[in-house]
Amino acid sequence: MAPDPRGHSAIPGATTGTAPGTAPDATPYDTGGGTAPEALLSTAGRYRRLGRLDEAERTLERAVQITRDSEPSQDAHLRALDALAELLRLRGRYRRSDEILRSALSLAEETPGVGSLAVARICNSLGVLHKYTGRFEESESFYSRALAILEADLGDEHPFTATLYHNLGGLNHARGTHAQGEPFARRSVEIRRRTHGPADPELAADKAALAAIVHALGDLDEAERLLVEALAVFETRLGQDDYEVASCLNNLASIHYSRGGFEAAEAGFRKVLAIKEGCLGPAHPELAVALNNLAMTLWKRGRPEAAVPVLERAIVLLNTEVDRDQPVRLACLRNLQTCRSSM
C-alpha cells in the first residue's frame, strides 16, 4: 500500500520573510487586494478554491506577464511564477511546472540573491514537485537548500521551518527511509503544536504525515490515532470532499489493509478515488496511487480480473508526466504483471 503524505508549499514571501499561515490547500499568496499583481494573485486564489482552475491559470499567466513587463521589483514576478507552477503541479502538468520553477530559481539567484527567502520558497516548491515525480535525490537537494536558508534567517522553531521538516519527513517516507523521516515529521508536529491551535489544518497535515511514517514503522495504533485526529479537523475546516480528507481516508484504508480488513480497505480506497476524481479530474496522474491501492486490494480479495483494468488506467495516467523509473509507475507495472499471472 502507498500511504499519502503531502508536501507543503507555503513558506515565506520573498522580501518580507513573513506571510499569513495557510491551510494545506491554500496558496501563500492570496492577500486579498493591493497592487494590480497582488489583486490578480488574490483572484487566482479565489478561483482555485472554487475549483475554477482554468480561470485561475489564465489569471496567473496574466500576473506573470504583467510583473515581467512592468514590475520594478522582482518579488511579485517570482511569486506569480511560483503560484503558476504550483497550480500546474496540482493539475498534473509536472513537466511545465518544472520548467517554470527552474526559470524562477535562476531569476531569484540573481535578485534578490542565492541566500534569499525567495530562493528558499522556490527550492521548496521544486522539492515538492520532484517528490511527486519520484526524483528523490533532486527533491532532497532542493529541500535541504531551502531548510538551510530558513534556519539561518528564521531559526529552527519557526512555523515555516516546520514546513521543511514536514516535507523532509514526507520525502523519506516516499523513499522508504522511514526511520530517517520520523524525527523530521515529529519535529514539525511539535513546532506547530506550539504555534498553531489544535484545530489548525496545518497541524492536522503534520499529524497525517507523521501517521504515514509510524504506520510504515509498524505502529498501527499511533498511526490510526493521528489520522482520526487529523481527519476530524479536515472534515470540519475544509469539508468532506476536500483532497486532505481523501489523503487521510487513503491512509486509514491502508491501515485496514495492513490488518487484513480487505473489505473495509476496498470501500475506503473507492471513496478516496471518488473524492480525488472530484478534486483533480479523471485524468490526473496523482490518481495512480489510489488506483494502485484499490487494485491490490481487489487482488487480495481474489479478483485479479477486476484489478487489471484499474492498474492499466493508473499506468496510462502516469506515462505522459513522469519518467519511466518513477516509483509509483514501476509499482503499478509490477502489480499488473502479478495480477495478470493470477488470472
C-alpha positions in Angstrom: 0.0 0.0 0.0 1.1 3.6 -0.6 0.2 6.0 2.2 -0.4 9.5 1.1 1.7 12.2 2.8 1.7 15.6 1.1 4.3 18.2 0.7 3.6 21.7 2.0 4.2 24.5 -0.4 3.5 27.6 1.8 6.7 29.3 3.0 7.5 33.0 3.4 7.3 35.6 0.8 10.5 36.8 -0.9 11.2 40.1 0.7 9.4 40.4 4.0 10.1 37.0 5.4 6.5 36.8 6.8 3.3 35.5 5.4 0.0 34.5 6.9 -0.5 30.9 7.9 -2.2 28.9 5.2 -4.4 25.8 5.1 -2.8 22.9 3.3 -4.9 23.6 0.2 -4.4 27.4 0.1 -1.8 29.4 -1.7 0.5 31.6 0.3 -0.2 34.5 -2.0 -3.9 35.2 -1.6 -3.6 38.5 0.1 -7.0 39.9 -0.9 -6.1 43.1 -2.9 -3.4 45.7 -3.0 -1.4 46.3 -6.2 -2.6 45.0 -9.6 -0.3 41.9 -9.4 -1.5 41.2 -5.9 -5.1 41.6 -6.9 -4.5 39.1 -9.7 -2.9 36.6 -7.3 -5.8 37.1 -4.9 -8.3 36.5 -7.7 -6.5 33.4 -8.8 -6.6 32.1 -5.3 -10.4 32.5 -5.1 -10.8 30.8 -8.5 -8.7 27.9 -7.2 -10.7 27.4 -4.1 -13.9 27.4 -6.2 -12.4 24.7 -8.4 -12.4 27.1 -11.4 -8.9 26.1 -12.4 -8.8 27.2 -16.0 -9.7 30.7 -14.9 -7.1 30.5 -12.1 -4.5 29.5 -14.6 -5.3 32.3 -17.0 -5.3 34.8 -14.2 -1.8 33.6 -13.0 -0.5 33.7 -16.6 -1.7 37.3 -16.7 0.0 38.1 -13.4 3.3 36.6 -14.8 3.1 38.7 -17.9 2.3 42.0 -16.0 5.0 41.5 -13.4 7.6 40.6 -16.1 6.8 43.6 -18.2 6.2 46.3 -15.6 7.2 45.5 -12.1 10.1 47.5 -10.7 10.7 44.7 -8.2 11.4 41.1 -8.9 9.4 39.9 -5.9 6.0 40.0 -7.5 7.2 38.3 -10.6 8.8 35.4 -8.7 5.6 34.9 -6.6 3.5 34.8 -9.7 5.8 32.2 -11.3 5.8 30.1 -8.2 2.0 30.3 -7.9 1.5 29.3 -11.5 3.9 26.4 -11.2 2.1 25.2 -8.1 -1.2 25.3 -9.9 0.2 23.4 -12.8 1.6 20.8 -10.4 -1.8 20.4 -8.8 -3.3 19.9 -12.2 -0.8 17.2 -13.0 1.3 19.1 -15.5 4.6 18.3 -13.9 6.9 19.0 -16.7 5.7 22.5 -17.4 5.7 23.2 -13.6 9.4 22.2 -13.5 10.3 24.5 -16.4 8.7 27.5 -14.7 10.2 26.8 -11.3 13.7 26.4 -12.7 13.4 29.6 -14.6 12.2 31.3 -11.4 15.1 29.9 -9.4 17.6 31.3 -11.9 16.0 34.7 -11.6 15.9 34.6 -7.8 19.5 33.6 -7.6 20.4 36.8 -9.4 18.0 39.1 -7.5 17.4 39.0 -4.5 20.3 36.5 -4.2 21.2 32.9 -3.5 20.6 33.1 0.2 17.2 34.9 0.0 13.8 33.7 1.2 12.7 33.8 -2.5 15.2 31.2 -3.3 14.1 29.1 -0.3 10.5 29.3 -1.4 11.2 28.2 -5.0 13.6 25.4 -3.8 10.8 24.1 -1.6 8.4 24.1 -4.5 10.9 22.2 -6.6 11.3 19.7 -3.7 7.6 19.2 -3.6 7.4 18.7 -7.3 10.2 16.2 -7.5 8.9 14.2 -4.7 5.7 13.7 -6.7 7.7 12.8 -9.8 9.9 10.4 -8.0 13.2 12.3 -8.5 14.1 11.9 -4.8 17.7 13.0 -4.9 16.8 16.3 -6.6 13.9 16.7 -4.1 16.3 16.2 -1.1 18.8 18.7 -2.6 16.2 21.4 -3.0 14.6 20.8 0.4 18.0 20.9 2.1 18.9 24.1 0.4 15.6 25.7 1.4 15.9 24.5 5.0 19.4 25.9 5.4 18.2 29.3 4.3 15.2 29.2 6.6 17.1 28.0 9.6 19.6 30.8 9.1 17.0 33.5 8.5 14.1 32.5 10.7 15.5 29.9 13.2 14.6 26.3 13.7 11.5 26.9 15.7 9.6 29.0 13.1 6.4 27.6 11.5 7.9 28.0 8.0 10.9 26.0 9.1 8.4 23.3 10.3 7.2 23.2 6.7 10.6 21.9 5.5 10.7 19.4 8.4 7.3 18.2 7.3 8.4 17.9 3.7 11.7 16.1 4.5 9.7 13.6 6.6 7.4 13.0 3.6 10.3 12.6 1.3 11.9 10.0 3.5 8.6 8.2 3.7 8.4 8.2 -0.1 12.0 6.8 -0.4 11.3 4.1 2.2 13.7 5.5 4.7 11.1 5.8 7.4 13.3 5.9 10.4 15.2 8.8 9.0 12.0 10.6 8.3 10.4 10.2 11.7 12.4 12.9 13.5 11.6 15.4 10.9 7.9 14.6 11.0 7.8 14.7 14.8 9.6 18.0 14.8 7.1 19.6 12.5 4.2 18.4 14.8 6.0 19.7 17.9 6.6 23.2 16.4 3.0 23.6 15.1 1.5 22.4 18.4 3.2 25.4 20.0 2.5 27.9 17.2 -1.0 26.8 16.0 -4.2 25.9 17.6 -5.3 22.2 18.0 -7.9 22.6 15.2 -5.5 24.1 12.7 -5.3 22.3 9.3 -1.5 22.7 9.1 -1.1 20.8 12.4 -3.5 18.2 11.1 -1.5 17.8 7.9 1.7 17.3 10.1 -0.1 14.6 12.1 -1.3 12.9 8.9 2.3 12.9 7.5 3.7 11.5 10.8 1.0 8.8 10.8 2.1 7.6 7.4 5.7 7.2 8.8 4.8 5.4 12.0 2.4 3.1 10.1 5.4 2.1 7.9 7.4 1.6 11.1 4.8 -0.8 12.4 2.9 1.3 15.0 -0.6 1.0 13.5 -2.3 2.2 16.7 -0.5 5.5 16.9 -0.9 6.0 13.1 -4.7 5.4 13.4 -5.0 7.8 16.4 -3.1 10.6 14.5 -5.2 10.1 11.4 -8.5 10.2 13.2 -7.5 13.4 14.8 -6.4 14.9 11.5 -9.5 13.7 9.7 -11.8 15.4 12.2 -10.0 18.7 11.6 -10.0 18.4 7.8 -13.7 17.5 7.6 -14.7 20.3 9.9 -12.5 23.0 8.4 -12.2 22.0 4.8 -15.3 19.9 4.1 -15.8 16.2 3.5 -14.9 16.3 -0.2 -11.5 18.0 0.3 -8.3 16.5 -1.0 -6.8 16.4 2.5 -9.8 14.3 3.6 -9.1 11.9 0.8 -5.4 11.6 1.9 -6.4 10.7 5.4 -9.0 8.2 4.2 -6.4 6.6 2.0 -4.1 6.1 4.9 -6.8 4.8 7.2 -7.7 2.3 4.4 -4.1 1.3 4.3 -4.3 0.5 8.0 -7.3 -1.7 7.3 -5.3 -3.4 4.6 -2.3 -4.0 6.9 -4.6 -5.5 9.5 -6.2 -7.8 6.9 -9.5 -5.9 6.7 -9.7 -6.0 2.9 -13.4 -5.3 2.6 -13.1 -2.1 4.7 -9.9 -1.2 2.7 -11.7 -1.6 -0.6 -14.6 0.6 0.5 -12.1 3.2 1.8 -10.0 3.2 -1.4 -13.1 3.6 -3.6 -14.2 6.6 -1.5 -10.7 8.1 -1.8 -10.7 7.7 -5.6 -14.2 9.3 -5.9 -13.0 12.3 -3.8 -9.8 12.7 -5.7 -11.5 12.5 -9.1 -13.8 15.2 -7.9 -10.9 17.4 -6.8 -8.4 16.7 -9.6 -10.4 15.4 -12.5 -10.4 11.9 -14.0 -7.1 12.3 -15.9 -4.7 13.5 -13.2 -1.6 11.4 -12.7 -1.9 11.6 -8.9 -4.9 9.3 -9.1 -2.5 6.5 -9.8 -1.7 6.0 -6.1 -5.4 5.4 -5.2 -5.9 3.2 -8.3 -2.9 1.1 -7.4 -4.1 0.7 -3.8 -7.6 -0.2 -4.9 -6.3 -2.7 -7.5 -4.1 -4.5 -5.0 -7.0 -4.8 -2.5 -9.1 -6.3 -5.3 -6.3 -8.8 -5.9 -6.1 -9.6 -2.3 -9.8 -10.3 -2.3 -9.3 -12.8 -5.2 -10.4 -10.6 -8.0 -7.4 -10.1 -10.3 -9.6 -9.7 -13.4 -11.1 -6.5 -11.7 -7.7 -5.2 -10.7 -6.1 -5.4 -14.2 -8.0 -2.5 -15.8 -7.6 -0.4 -12.7 -3.8 -0.8 -12.9 -3.8 -0.2 -16.7 -5.6 3.1 -16.1 -3.0 4.1 -13.5 -0.2 3.5 -15.9 -1.8 5.5 -18.7 -2.3 8.4 -16.3 1.4 8.4 -15.3 3.0 7.8 -18.7 2.9 11.4 -20.0 4.0 13.3 -16.9 6.7 11.2 -15.1 9.9 9.4 -16.0 9.8 5.7 -16.8 11.5 4.8 -13.5 9.1 6.8 -11.3 8.4 4.6 -8.3 4.6 4.5 -8.5 4.7 3.7 -12.2 7.1 0.9 -11.6 4.9 -0.5 -8.7 1.9 -0.4 -11.0 3.7 -2.3 -13.7 4.9 -4.9 -11.2 1.5 -5.3 -9.8 -0.1 -5.5 -13.2 2.2 -8.5 -14.0 1.2 -10.1 -10.7 -2.5 -9.7 -11.3 -2.3 -11.0 -14.9 -0.4 -14.0 -13.8 -3.1 -14.8 -11.2 -5.9 -14.9 -13.8 
